[in-house]
Amino acid sequence: MKTIADPDSPPADLNAPLRQALDWIRAGRFADARALLEPLAARPGIRPGEHPDERLNLLLAYALGGSHEPVRAAALFCALALRYPAAVHPAYDLVTLLVAQNRRADAEPVLQEVVARTPHDGRAHESLGDLLIQLGRFRDAEARLRTAIDLRPDSLSAQNLMAACLSEQGRNAEADAIFRRVLAAHPDDATTHANRGHLLAAENTFDAALDHFRQAIALRPDDARVRLNHSIALLKAGRYAEGWTEHEWRFRLPGHASVSAATLMPSLTPDLDIAGTHILLTHEEGLGDTLMYLRYLPPLVRRGARLTVRVPETLAPLVRRIAGLHRVITGDQPAPAPVPAHDWHCPLISLPRVFAATAEAMGDPPPYLTASPELVRHWRPYLPSNGRLNVGVVWAGSSRPDVTKAYMTDRRRSMKLAALAPLGRVAGINLVSLQKGPATAQMADLPDDMRLYDPMEDVRDMDDTAALVASLDVVVSVDTSIVHLAGALGRPVIMLDRYDNCWRWLSGREDSPWYPTLRIIRQPRPHAWDDVVAGTAAILEQMAAGMPERLFQKS
């Protein structure tokens, strides 16, 4: 079947300019791409959007959509959609391109125009519904997706999107009903099995969740995304050995940096002697992940390995204080270039798999990181010294708007600073901001009865932050790297957790096997931050009254 992106017999003389236009579009240079493509498309006797090379039509539509020409872009997209009725709507990829540049909102006028021009094309409604979910406009998305399903009742993608839309609103029972209906009619649909597994894992219904993942894997055994989500369900269920092995499928995700199988560090066994070997350990995903898995470095040092560790610059001073390391280098990518000579390469997230069958399966207990004494002395005067409890607060994570899954997760894990107002009314405490990034703007509109000290303007890196955390009495944070930093330092930390929590915090418990000084307060239902803040205020009241010891013990 001919596709939009691969037409029959494209004119060879267009290859070079089309490649250039595509490179510019991917780089966000839509106006440059438009200036290049418009003269090529303006051939005598050819109407707009009907150039014989469909690649040109499609790229020009992208260029127009990205340079704020929604009407002209929509006209091209609709013409393409009519010629390719079985394909995904061509406007959908514009969303992907703009999302990568944090320009979701710029895609909406194009999709709205497409829907207005072709109101009976269910694919257009589905594409707009997907975008509206990402924009957090769930009711609008729901309306579009209902129309998409009415127009294309056999569209499994539209029904899966509707379930996702309902789940984002906390309407998990309704979402599950959709999955069950789809699977009753299409029992061999791997996507729906995987999506239902993900939903059930969020509800802590692990046996059923894992069964659906097994069915999805039987249908699509080489689907790296399904295998990775299966691993996360296993880990959340506490089945660590299986989960870590399955988690290695992440290396097969499109765009994920790969590691050579020849040098990927194997799992430790009694027969594997690593004394004298040179192991390259690399940062892979978020700062919190790296902070959590640094606990495995001391056991490797004790086994006689020579360790070169590559981490982002912000973490390097902290990591250099771990005893016994050969070298710490900096960089953000999993595979450094040039690659230092080594015997084994192990991304830090693979270390739990390496140790899974050993007595050190959880690595070293905290504190396995230490704050700089000099920096502690430097930062302590920045904190209030009025005899009250100093409480660090973080209310938002890093949104990563160019990665849709991370962006949507951050919408659920982050909260508004104003929601913490009840903490400002707790007697005997000072609130100290540890927040960085765009969410700091919320401090300009504090509630009248909330005072917040803010030392973060002069903070340069995680080493400075560690010194502040070490000087505080307790940290209160949503699920961010600051939770891991405080836990790794052995400092008391209260985590305000979302309902569909990350796997590492397990389920049905307020403590953590990873961080003994962590207390978890979780939403009893989606979006219920008021309950979480009220529980936190009660704990802080007890701490201010001098009763902290029992609050951070395992239950």
C-alpha positions as CSV (number, residue, x, y, z in Angstrom):
1,M,0.0,0.0,0.0
2,K,1.3,3.5,-0.9
3,T,1.7,5.7,2.1
4,I,1.8,9.4,2.5
5,A,5.5,9.5,3.3
6,D,6.5,7.0,0.6
7,P,4.9,7.9,-2.7
8,D,5.5,6.0,-5.9
9,S,8.4,7.2,-8.0
10,P,9.2,10.5,-6.3
11,P,11.1,13.0,-8.6
12,A,14.8,12.6,-7.8
13,D,15.5,16.4,-8.1
14,L,13.4,17.1,-5.0
15,N,15.3,14.7,-2.7
16,A,17.9,17.2,-1.5
17,P,15.5,20.2,-0.8
18,L,13.0,17.9,0.8
19,R,15.7,16.4,3.1
20,Q,16.8,20.0,4.0
21,A,13.2,21.0,4.7
22,L,12.6,18.0,6.9
23,D,15.8,18.8,8.9
24,W,14.6,22.3,9.4
25,I,11.1,21.2,10.5
26,R,12.6,18.8,13.0
27,A,14.8,21.7,14.3
28,G,11.8,24.0,14.6
29,R,12.8,26.2,11.7
30,F,9.3,26.1,10.1
31,A,9.6,29.5,8.4
32,D,12.8,28.5,6.7
33,A,11.2,25.2,5.5
34,R,8.2,27.1,4.3
35,A,10.3,29.5,2.3
36,L,12.1,26.6,0.7
37,L,9.0,24.5,-0.1
38,E,6.5,27.1,-1.3
39,P,8.3,27.9,-4.6
40,L,8.7,24.2,-5.3
41,A,5.0,23.6,-4.8
42,A,4.0,26.5,-7.0
43,R,4.1,24.7,-10.3
44,P,1.9,26.0,-13.2
45,G,-1.4,24.2,-13.5
46,I,-1.1,22.4,-10.1
47,R,-3.5,23.4,-7.3
48,P,-2.2,23.8,-3.8
49,G,-1.8,20.4,-2.1
50,E,-1.9,18.5,-5.4
51,H,1.8,18.3,-6.2
52,P,2.6,14.9,-7.6
53,D,5.2,14.4,-4.9
54,E,3.2,13.8,-1.7
55,R,6.3,14.3,0.4
56,L,6.3,18.0,-0.6
57,N,2.6,18.4,0.1
58,L,3.1,16.8,3.6
59,L,6.2,18.8,4.5
60,L,4.6,22.0,3.3
61,A,1.6,21.3,5.5
62,Y,3.9,20.8,8.5
63,A,5.9,24.0,7.7
64,L,2.7,26.0,7.4
65,G,1.2,24.6,10.6
66,G,4.4,25.3,12.5
67,S,4.6,28.9,11.2
68,H,1.1,29.9,12.4
69,E,-0.8,29.4,9.1
70,P,-3.5,27.0,10.4
71,V,-6.0,27.6,7.6
72,R,-3.5,26.9,4.7
73,A,-2.0,24.0,6.7
74,A,-5.4,22.5,7.3
75,A,-6.3,22.7,3.7
76,L,-3.3,20.6,2.8
77,F,-3.8,18.1,5.6
78,C,-7.5,17.6,4.6
79,A,-6.5,17.0,0.9
80,L,-4.0,14.4,2.0
81,A,-6.4,12.8,4.3
82,L,-9.0,12.4,1.5
83,R,-6.4,10.6,-0.7
84,Y,-5.3,8.3,2.2
85,P,-8.4,7.4,4.1
86,A,-6.9,4.3,5.7
87,A,-3.9,6.1,7.2
88,V,-3.6,7.9,10.5
89,H,-4.7,11.5,9.9
90,P,-1.7,13.3,8.5
91,A,-2.2,16.3,10.8
92,Y,-1.4,14.0,13.8
93,D,2.3,14.1,13.1
94,L,2.3,17.9,13.3
95,V,1.3,17.4,17.0
96,T,4.3,15.2,17.5
97,L,6.7,17.7,15.8
98,L,5.4,20.6,17.9
99,V,5.3,18.6,21.1
100,A,9.1,18.0,20.7
101,Q,9.5,21.8,20.7
102,N,7.1,22.4,23.6
103,R,4.6,24.0,21.3
104,R,1.5,21.9,21.9
105,A,-0.8,24.9,21.9
106,D,0.3,25.9,18.4
107,A,-1.1,22.6,17.0
108,E,-4.6,23.2,18.2
109,P,-5.6,25.9,15.7
110,V,-4.6,23.6,12.9
111,L,-6.5,20.6,14.2
112,Q,-9.6,22.7,15.0
113,E,-9.5,24.0,11.4
114,V,-9.1,20.4,10.1
115,V,-12.2,19.3,12.1
116,A,-14.2,22.3,10.9
117,R,-13.3,21.4,7.2
118,T,-13.9,17.6,7.6
119,P,-16.4,17.2,10.4
120,H,-17.2,13.6,9.4
121,D,-13.6,12.4,9.5
122,G,-13.3,10.5,12.8
123,R,-9.5,10.5,12.5
124,A,-9.5,14.3,12.8
125,H,-11.6,14.3,15.9
126,E,-9.4,11.6,17.4
127,S,-6.2,13.6,16.7
128,L,-7.7,16.7,18.3
129,G,-8.9,14.7,21.3
130,D,-5.4,13.3,21.8
131,L,-4.0,16.8,21.8
132,L,-6.6,18.2,24.2
133,I,-5.8,15.4,26.7
134,Q,-2.1,16.6,26.6
135,L,-3.3,20.2,27.1
136,G,-5.3,19.1,30.2
137,R,-8.7,19.9,28.7
138,F,-10.2,16.6,29.5
139,R,-13.9,17.5,29.0
140,D,-13.2,19.0,25.6
141,A,-11.1,15.9,24.7
142,E,-13.9,13.6,25.9
143,A,-16.4,15.3,23.6
144,R,-14.1,15.0,20.6
145,L,-13.3,11.4,21.3
146,R,-17.0,10.5,21.6
147,T,-17.6,12.0,18.2
148,A,-14.6,10.1,16.9
149,I,-16.0,6.8,18.2
150,D,-19.5,7.6,16.8
151,L,-17.9,8.2,13.4
152,R,-15.6,5.2,13.6
153,P,-17.0,2.7,16.1
154,D,-14.3,0.1,15.2
155,S,-11.4,2.4,15.9
156,L,-9.6,0.8,18.8
157,S,-7.2,3.7,19.1
158,A,-10.0,6.1,19.7
159,Q,-11.5,3.9,22.4
160,N,-8.1,3.5,24.1
161,L,-7.7,7.3,24.0
162,M,-11.1,7.7,25.6
163,A,-10.1,5.3,28.4
164,A,-6.9,7.3,28.9
165,C,-8.9,10.6,29.0
166,L,-11.2,9.2,31.6
167,S,-8.3,7.8,33.7
168,E,-6.6,11.2,33.7
169,Q,-9.8,12.5,35.3
170,G,-9.7,9.8,38.0
171,R,-12.6,7.9,36.4
172,N,-10.7,4.6,36.4
173,A,-13.8,2.4,36.6
174,E,-15.3,4.0,33.5
175,A,-11.9,3.6,31.7
176,D,-11.7,0.0,32.7
177,A,-15.3,-0.6,31.4
178,I,-14.1,0.6,28.0
179,F,-11.1,-1.8,28.1
180,R,-13.3,-4.7,29.0
181,R,-15.7,-4.0,26.1
182,V,-12.9,-3.7,23.6
183,L,-11.3,-6.9,24.8
184,A,-14.6,-8.8,24.7
185,A,-14.8,-7.9,21.0
186,H,-11.1,-8.0,20.2
187,P,-9.4,-10.4,22.6
188,D,-6.2,-10.4,20.5
189,D,-5.6,-6.6,20.7
190,A,-2.2,-6.3,22.4
191,T,-2.4,-2.5,22.8
192,T,-5.6,-2.8,24.8
193,H,-4.3,-5.6,27.0
194,A,-1.2,-3.5,27.8
195,N,-3.2,-0.4,28.5
196,R,-5.6,-2.3,30.8
197,G,-2.5,-3.8,32.5
198,H,-1.2,-0.3,33.1
199,L,-4.5,0.8,34.5
200,L,-4.9,-2.2,36.9
201,A,-1.3,-1.7,38.1
202,A,-2.1,1.9,39.0
203,E,-5.0,0.5,41.0
204,N,-2.6,-2.0,42.7
205,T,-4.5,-5.0,41.2
206,F,-1.3,-6.7,40.3
207,D,-2.3,-10.3,39.4
208,A,-4.9,-9.1,36.8
209,A,-2.5,-6.4,35.6
210,L,0.3,-8.9,35.0
211,D,-2.0,-11.3,33.3
212,H,-2.9,-8.7,30.7
213,F,0.7,-7.8,30.2
214,R,1.5,-11.5,29.6
215,Q,-1.2,-11.6,27.0
216,A,0.1,-8.5,25.3
217,I,3.6,-9.9,25.2
218,A,2.3,-13.2,23.8
219,L,0.8,-11.2,21.0
220,R,3.7,-8.8,20.5
221,P,6.8,-10.3,22.1
222,D,9.2,-7.8,20.7
223,D,7.3,-4.6,21.6
224,A,9.8,-2.8,23.8
225,R,7.2,-0.3,25.2
226,V,4.9,-3.2,26.3
227,R,7.9,-5.0,27.9
228,L,9.0,-1.9,29.7
229,N,5.5,-1.2,31.1
230,H,5.4,-4.9,32.2
231,S,8.6,-4.4,34.1
232,I,7.2,-1.4,35.9
233,A,4.2,-3.4,37.0
234,L,6.4,-6.2,38.2
235,L,8.5,-3.8,40.2
236,K,5.5,-2.1,41.7
237,A,4.3,-5.5,42.8
238,G,7.6,-6.0,44.6
239,R,8.8,-8.7,42.2
240,Y,12.2,-7.2,41.8
241,A,14.3,-9.9,40.2
242,E,11.8,-10.4,37.3
243,G,11.2,-6.7,37.0
244,W,14.8,-5.7,36.7
245,T,15.5,-8.3,34.0
246,E,12.5,-7.2,32.0
247,H,13.5,-3.5,32.5
248,E,16.5,-4.0,30.2
249,W,14.0,-3.9,27.3
250,R,14.2,-0.1,27.6
251,F,17.4,-0.2,25.5
252,R,15.3,-1.2,22.5
253,L,13.0,1.8,22.7
254,P,13.2,4.1,19.7
255,G,15.6,7.0,20.5
256,H,17.0,5.3,23.7
257,A,20.8,5.1,23.8
258,S,21.9,1.6,23.4
259,V,24.7,-0.3,25.2
260,S,26.8,-2.8,23.5
261,A,25.8,-6.3,24.5
262,A,29.4,-7.4,24.5
263,T,30.3,-5.0,27.3
264,L,27.0,-4.7,29.2
265,M,27.7,-5.7,32.7
266,P,26.3,-9.2,33.5
267,S,24.4,-10.0,36.7
268,L,26.6,-10.8,39.7
269,T,27.0,-14.5,40.5
270,P,29.3,-16.3,43.0
271,D,31.5,-17.3,40.0
272,L,31.9,-13.7,38.6
273,D,35.0,-12.0,40.0
274,I,35.1,-8.3,39.2
275,A,38.2,-7.4,41.2
276,G,40.5,-5.3,39.1
277,T,37.9,-4.8,36.3
278,H,37.2,-1.3,35.1
279,I,33.4,-0.6,35.1
280,L,31.9,2.5,33.4
281,L,28.7,3.6,35.1
282,T,26.5,6.1,33.4
283,H,23.5,8.4,34.2
284,E,20.5,7.5,32.2
285,E,17.2,9.2,33.0
286,G,16.2,11.6,35.8
287,L,18.3,12.9,38.6
288,G,16.2,11.0,41.1
289,D,17.0,7.7,39.4
290,T,20.7,8.4,39.6
291,L,20.6,9.5,43.2
292,M,18.7,6.3,44.1
293,Y,21.1,3.9,42.3
294,L,24.3,5.5,43.6
295,R,23.7,3.2,46.6
296,Y,25.2,0.3,44.5
297,L,28.6,2.0,44.0
298,P,30.1,1.1,47.5
299,P,29.3,-2.6,47.1
300,L,31.2,-2.5,43.7
301,V,34.1,-0.8,45.3
302,R,34.2,-3.4,48.1
303,R,34.4,-6.1,45.4
304,G,37.6,-4.5,44.0
305,A,36.2,-2.9,40.9
306,R,37.6,0.3,39.5
307,L,34.7,2.7,38.8
308,T,34.4,5.5,36.3
309,V,31.1,7.3,36.9
310,R,29.5,9.6,34.4
311,V,26.8,11.9,35.8
312,P,25.3,15.4,35.0
313,E,27.5,18.3,36.2
314,T,25.0,19.2,39.0
315,L,25.6,15.8,40.7
316,A,29.3,15.5,40.2
317,P,30.5,17.1,43.5
318,L,28.2,14.9,45.5
319,V,29.3,11.7,43.7
320,R,33.0,12.6,44.1
321,R,32.6,12.2,47.9
322,I,31.6,8.5,47.5
323,A,34.7,6.7,48.8
324,G,36.8,4.6,46.4
325,L,35.8,5.8,43.0
326,H,38.5,5.9,40.3
327,R,37.0,8.9,38.4
328,V,33.9,11.0,38.0
329,I,33.2,12.5,34.6
330,T,30.3,14.7,33.6
331,G,27.6,14.5,30.9
332,D,23.9,13.8,30.4
333,Q,23.9,11.0,27.9
334,P,23.9,7.3,28.8
335,A,26.7,6.5,26.3
336,P,29.6,9.0,26.7
337,A,31.6,10.1,23.7
338,P,34.4,9.4,23.6
339,V,33.9,6.3,25.7
340,P,36.6,5.8,28.4
341,A,38.3,2.4,28.2
342,H,36.4,-0.1,30.3
343,D,35.7,-3.8,30.8
344,W,32.0,-3.5,31.6
345,H,29.5,-0.7,30.9
346,C,26.5,-0.5,33.3
347,P,23.9,2.3,33.1
348,L,23.1,3.1,36.7
349,I,19.5,1.9,36.3
350,S,20.8,-1.6,35.4
351,L,22.6,-1.9,38.8
352,P,19.6,-3.4,40.6
353,R,19.5,-6.1,38.0
354,V,23.3,-6.7,38.5
355,F,22.8,-7.2,42.2
356,A,19.4,-8.8,42.2
357,A,20.6,-12.3,43.1
358,T,23.1,-11.1,45.8
359,A,22.8,-10.3,49.5
360,E,23.1,-6.6,48.5
361,A,20.1,-6.5,46.3
362,M,19.1,-3.1,47.7
363,G,22.6,-1.7,47.7
364,D,24.0,0.1,50.7
365,P,21.4,1.7,53.1
366,P,21.4,5.5,53.5
367,P,23.2,7.6,54.2
368,Y,25.4,6.7,51.2
369,L,25.7,10.4,50.2
370,T,27.1,13.2,52.4
371,A,26.8,16.9,52.3
372,S,29.9,19.1,52.1
373,P,30.7,20.4,55.6
374,E,32.0,23.6,54.1
375,L,28.8,24.2,52.2
376,V,26.7,23.4,55.2
377,R,28.5,26.1,57.1
378,H,28.0,28.4,54.1
379,W,24.2,27.8,53.7
380,R,23.1,27.6,57.4
381,P,22.9,31.4,57.8
382,Y,20.5,31.5,54.9
383,L,17.9,29.6,57.0
384,P,15.7,31.1,59.8
385,S,17.3,30.8,63.3
386,N,14.2,31.6,65.4
387,G,14.0,28.3,67.2
388,R,11.2,26.9,65.0
389,L,11.3,23.8,62.9
390,N,12.8,24.5,59.5
391,V,10.8,22.7,56.8
392,G,11.9,22.5,53.2
393,V,9.1,22.4,50.6
394,V,9.0,21.3,47.0
395,W,5.6,21.4,45.2
396,A,6.4,20.7,41.6
397,G,8.7,18.6,39.5
398,S,10.4,19.2,36.1
399,S,7.6,19.0,33.5
400,R,9.8,17.9,30.5
401,P,7.1,19.2,28.1
402,D,8.9,17.7,25.0
403,V,8.2,14.1,26.3
404,T,4.5,13.5,26.4
405,K,4.5,10.6,29.0
406,A,6.8,12.5,31.4
407,Y,4.8,15.7,30.8
408,M,1.5,13.9,31.7
409,T,3.0,12.3,34.7
410,D,4.2,15.6,36.0
411,R,0.7,17.0,35.8
412,R,-0.4,14.4,38.2
413,R,2.6,14.5,40.6
414,S,2.9,18.3,40.9
415,M,0.7,20.6,42.8
416,K,0.1,24.3,43.2
417,L,2.0,26.1,45.9
418,A,-1.3,27.6,47.2
419,A,-2.4,24.0,48.0
420,L,0.3,24.0,50.7
421,A,-1.3,27.0,52.5
422,P,-2.5,24.8,55.5
423,L,1.2,24.1,56.3
424,G,1.7,27.9,56.7
425,R,-0.8,27.8,59.5
426,V,1.1,25.1,61.5
427,A,2.5,26.7,64.7
428,G,6.2,26.4,65.4
429,I,7.5,25.9,61.8
430,N,9.3,27.9,59.1
431,L,8.6,27.0,55.4
432,V,11.8,27.1,53.3
433,S,11.5,26.7,49.5
434,L,13.7,24.1,47.8
435,Q,11.9,24.7,44.5
436,K,13.6,25.3,41.2
437,G,12.3,26.0,37.8
438,P,9.1,27.6,36.4
439,A,7.0,26.7,39.5
440,T,9.0,29.3,41.5
441,A,6.8,32.0,39.8
442,Q,4.0,30.9,42.1
443,M,5.8,32.4,45.1
444,A,4.8,35.8,43.7
445,D,1.1,35.1,44.7
446,L,1.4,33.6,48.2
447,P,-1.7,33.3,50.4
448,D,-1.8,36.1,53.0
449,D,-1.1,33.7,55.9
450,M,1.8,31.9,54.3
451,R,5.4,33.0,54.6
452,L,8.1,31.2,52.6
453,Y,11.8,31.7,52.9
454,D,13.6,31.3,49.6
455,P,17.4,30.7,49.6
456,M,17.4,29.0,46.1
457,E,18.3,31.9,43.9
458,D,22.0,31.4,44.7
459,V,21.9,27.6,44.6
460,R,24.2,26.4,41.8
461,D,23.9,22.6,41.9
462,M,22.7,19.6,43.9
463,D,25.7,20.0,46.2
464,D,24.4,23.3,47.4
465,T,20.9,21.8,47.7
466,A,22.3,18.9,49.7
467,A,23.9,21.3,52.2
468,L,20.5,23.1,52.6
469,V,18.7,19.8,53.1
470,A,21.3,18.7,55.7
471,S,20.6,21.9,57.6
472,L,16.8,21.5,57.6
473,D,14.8,19.6,60.2
474,V,12.6,17.9,57.6
475,V,11.8,18.1,53.8
476,V,8.2,18.0,52.4
477,S,8.1,17.3,48.7
478,V,6.1,15.8,45.9
479,D,7.8,12.9,44.1
480,T,10.9,14.7,42.8
481,S,14.7,14.3,43.0
482,I,14.7,16.2,46.3
483,V,13.0,13.2,47.9
484,H,15.8,11.0,46.7
485,L,18.4,13.5,47.8
486,A,17.0,13.8,51.3
487,G,16.6,10.0,51.6
488,A,20.1,9.3,50.3
489,L,21.5,11.8,52.9
490,G,19.5,10.1,55.6
491,R,17.4,13.2,56.4
492,P,13.7,13.1,57.4
493,V,11.5,13.6,54.3
494,I,7.7,13.5,53.8
495,M,6.6,12.7,50.3
496,L,3.3,14.0,49.0
497,D,2.5,11.2,46.6
498,R,0.0,11.0,43.7
499,Y,-2.7,8.2,43.6
500,D,-1.0,6.4,40.7
501,N,2.3,6.4,42.4
502,C,5.7,5.5,40.9
503,W,6.6,1.8,41.2
504,R,9.4,2.4,43.7
505,W,7.0,3.5,46.4
506,L,5.1,0.2,46.2
507,S,1.6,0.2,47.5
508,G,-0.3,0.0,50.8
509,R,2.5,1.4,52.9
510,E,3.8,4.7,54.3
511,D,7.4,3.7,54.5
512,S,10.0,2.7,51.9
513,P,12.6,-0.1,51.8
514,W,14.8,2.3,49.9
515,Y,14.8,5.2,52.3
516,P,14.2,4.5,56.1
517,T,13.8,8.2,56.8
518,L,10.9,8.6,54.3
519,R,7.3,8.9,55.2
520,I,4.8,8.6,52.3
521,I,1.4,10.3,52.4
522,R,-0.6,9.2,49.3
523,Q,-3.7,10.6,47.7
524,P,-6.6,8.3,48.6
525,R,-8.2,9.0,45.2
526,P,-6.9,10.8,42.1
527,H,-6.2,14.6,42.5
528,A,-7.0,14.6,46.3
529,W,-4.2,16.9,47.4
530,D,-6.3,18.4,50.3
531,D,-6.2,15.0,52.1
532,V,-2.4,14.7,51.6
533,V,-1.7,18.3,52.8
534,A,-3.9,17.8,55.9
535,G,-2.0,14.6,56.8
536,T,1.3,16.4,56.4
537,A,0.2,19.3,58.6
538,A,-0.7,16.8,61.3
539,I,2.8,15.3,61.2
540,L,4.5,18.7,61.2
541,E,2.4,19.7,64.3
542,Q,3.7,16.6,66.1
543,M,7.2,17.3,65.0
544,A,7.0,20.9,66.1
545,A,5.8,19.6,69.5
546,G,9.0,17.5,69.8
547,M,7.8,14.0,68.7
548,P,9.7,13.3,65.5
549,E,11.3,9.9,66.4
550,R,8.3,7.6,65.8
551,L,7.1,9.4,62.7
552,F,9.7,7.9,60.4
553,Q,9.8,4.3,61.7
554,K,8.7,1.4,59.5
555,S,5.1,0.5,60.0
